[in-house]
């Protein structure tokens, strides 16, 4: 307000001007709230946050909470503004940047997120109420070594029947971690089925403090 519109627009990008609060949590040395110009990259945010915790490499992350499609280490330089995140296949969302290192099993993390959405579903609409229930059942079965290869396609089919068919955005958000995880880490799901479990460290996720929505 005091600086005026031109000062405000001197930060950020042309289409997404100004600063933004980025909530950085997870496997970083200094989790916290970082005010930075719109369009900053995760690589730059990690520098502000002291880098990856204990030097363990980045594996995957969310640009705006679990309701936004996840990114991988290949997306370190995606501009975190509305246009940049969308162009790379996700959304800026709440800018709740959750950072996960290589010790975390993607299927296990997705299962925990989906359990949250199942719990939070109000039950008013069938796609979200029934869809999140069945997604949790499948993921729990897979993580415990009792899944089948068909389960991967079944989850994608369930997500397709939830997306755009729920009364509110919670149903849509519930599909994002699953579809994006399968897109980038399908082999981890298949490894569980083949009894070659991906690295699973539940105690690592217990350390994370980020919001799930």
C-alpha positions in Angstrom: 0.0 0.0 0.0 2.7 2.5 1.0 5.0 1.6 -1.9 2.3 1.9 -4.6 1.5 -0.3 -7.6 4.7 0.3 -9.5 6.8 -0.8 -6.5 4.6 -3.8 -6.1 5.0 -4.7 -9.8 8.8 -4.4 -9.6 8.7 -7.8 -8.0 7.5 -11.1 -9.4 6.7 -11.6 -13.1 4.7 -9.7 -15.6 1.6 -11.8 -15.3 2.0 -12.7 -11.6 3.5 -9.5 -10.0 4.4 -9.0 -6.4 5.7 -11.1 -3.6 4.2 -14.3 -2.2 4.5 -16.3 1.1 5.9 -19.7 0.4 5.5 -22.2 3.2 8.4 -24.6 2.9 8.2 -27.8 5.0 9.6 -31.3 5.0 13.2 -32.4 4.5 14.9 -29.0 4.5 17.3 -27.6 7.0 15.2 -24.6 7.9 11.4 -25.1 7.3 9.4 -21.9 7.5 7.5 -19.1 5.8 9.5 -17.4 3.1 8.3 -14.2 1.5 9.8 -14.0 -2.0 9.0 -12.6 -5.5 6.4 -14.6 -7.5 8.3 -16.8 -10.0 11.0 -17.9 -7.6 12.1 -21.5 -8.2 12.4 -24.4 -5.8 16.1 -24.3 -6.3 16.2 -20.8 -5.0 13.8 -21.6 -2.1 16.0 -24.4 -1.0 18.9 -22.0 -0.8 16.8 -19.8 1.5 15.8 -22.9 3.5 19.4 -24.1 4.0 19.3 -26.9 1.5 18.1 -30.5 1.8 18.2 -31.8 5.3 21.4 -33.8 6.0 22.3 -33.5 2.3 19.9 -36.3 1.3 18.8 -35.6 -2.4 15.4 -34.3 -3.3 12.9 -36.9 -4.7 9.5 -35.2 -5.0 7.7 -32.1 -3.8 4.4 -30.2 -4.0 4.2 -26.6 -5.3 1.0 -25.9 -3.4 0.1 -28.7 -1.0 -1.0 -32.2 -1.8 -4.0 -31.1 -3.7 -1.7 -29.9 -6.5 0.0 -32.4 -8.7 3.5 -33.2 -7.4 6.8 -32.4 -9.0 10.1 -34.2 -9.1 13.7 -33.2 -8.9 13.5 -32.4 -12.6 11.3 -29.5 -11.8 13.7 -27.6 -9.6 13.7 -24.6 -12.0 10.0 -24.3 -12.6 8.9 -20.6 -11.9 6.6 -20.7 -8.9 4.0 -18.3 -10.2 0.5 -19.1 -11.5 1.6 -19.5 -15.2 4.8 -21.3 -14.5 3.3 -24.0 -12.3 0.4 -24.5 -14.7 2.7 -24.8 -17.7 4.7 -27.5 -16.0 1.6 -29.5 -15.2 0.6 -28.5 -11.7 -0.9 -25.5 -9.8 0.5 -22.9 -7.5 -2.3 -23.6 -5.0 -1.5 -22.4 -1.5 2.2 -22.4 -2.1 2.6 -25.0 0.6 5.9 -26.4 -0.7 6.3 -29.9 0.8 9.7 -31.3 0.2 10.5 -35.0 0.3 13.9 -36.7 0.0 15.0 -40.0 -1.5 14.2 -42.0 1.7 10.4 -41.6 1.2 8.2 -44.1 -0.6 5.9 -42.3 -3.0 3.1 -44.9 -2.7 3.3 -44.6 1.1 3.1 -40.8 1.0 0.2 -40.9 -1.4 -1.6 -43.3 0.8 -1.3 -41.0 3.8 -2.5 -38.0 1.8 -5.5 -40.1 0.5 -6.4 -41.1 4.0 -6.6 -37.4 4.8 -9.0 -36.7 1.9 -11.2 -39.8 2.8 -11.4 -38.5 6.4 -12.2 -34.9 5.3 -14.8 -35.9 2.8 -18.2 -34.6 4.0 -19.9 -37.5 2.3 -22.5 -35.4 0.5 -21.5 -36.5 -3.0 -21.0 -40.1 -4.2 -17.8 -39.6 -6.3 -15.8 -38.2 -3.4 -17.3 -40.3 -0.6 -17.0 -43.6 -2.4 -14.0 -42.8 -4.5 -11.7 -41.8 -1.7 -12.8 -44.8 0.3 -11.9 -47.2 -2.5 -8.6 -45.4 -3.2 -7.5 -45.8 0.4 -8.4 -49.5 0.3 -6.3 -50.1 -2.8 -3.4 -48.1 -1.6 -3.3 -49.7 1.8 -3.4 -53.1 0.0 -0.6 -52.2 -2.3 1.7 -50.7 0.4 1.3 -53.9 2.4 2.4 -56.1 -0.6 -1.1 -57.3 -1.5 -1.7 -55.3 -4.6 -2.1 -56.3 -8.3 -0.9 -54.7 -11.5 -4.5 -53.9 -12.3 -4.8 -51.8 -9.2 -2.8 -49.0 -10.9 -5.2 -48.7 -13.7 -8.2 -49.0 -11.3 -6.9 -46.1 -9.3 -6.6 -44.0 -12.4 -10.1 -45.0 -13.4 -11.5 -44.0 -10.0 -9.7 -40.7 -10.1 -11.2 -40.0 -13.6 -14.6 -40.6 -12.1 -14.0 -38.2 -9.2 -12.3 -35.4 -11.1 -14.9 -32.7 -12.1 -17.8 -34.7 -10.7 -17.7 -33.7 -7.0 -19.7 -30.8 -5.5 -16.5 -29.2 -4.2 -12.8 -29.1 -4.9 -11.8 -31.6 -2.3 -12.7 -34.5 -4.6 -10.5 -33.0 -7.4 -7.7 -32.4 -4.9 -7.8 -36.0 -3.8 -7.0 -37.2 -7.3 -3.9 -35.0 -7.8 -1.3 -36.9 -5.7 -2.4 -40.2 -7.1 -2.4 -39.3 -10.8 0.8 -37.3 -10.7 2.5 -40.0 -8.6 1.6 -42.7 -11.1 2.8 -40.4 -13.9 6.2 -39.9 -12.5 6.7 -42.9 -10.2 4.7 -45.7 -11.7 7.6 -48.1 -11.3 7.5 -47.7 -7.5 3.9 -48.9 -7.5 4.8 -51.8 -9.7 7.8 -52.7 -7.5 5.5 -53.1 -4.6 3.4 -55.5 -6.6 6.5 -57.4 -7.7 7.6 -57.7 -4.1 10.5 -55.3 -4.6 9.4 -52.6 -2.1 10.4 -49.1 -2.7 12.3 -47.4 0.1 9.7 -46.8 2.8 10.6 -44.7 5.9 7.4 -43.8 7.7 9.3 -42.3 10.6 10.8 -39.8 8.1 7.3 -38.5 7.2 6.5 -38.1 10.9 9.0 -35.3 10.9 7.2 -33.3 8.3 5.2 -30.3 9.4 3.5 -29.2 6.2 -0.3 -28.8 5.7 -1.9 -31.5 3.6 -4.4 -29.5 1.7 
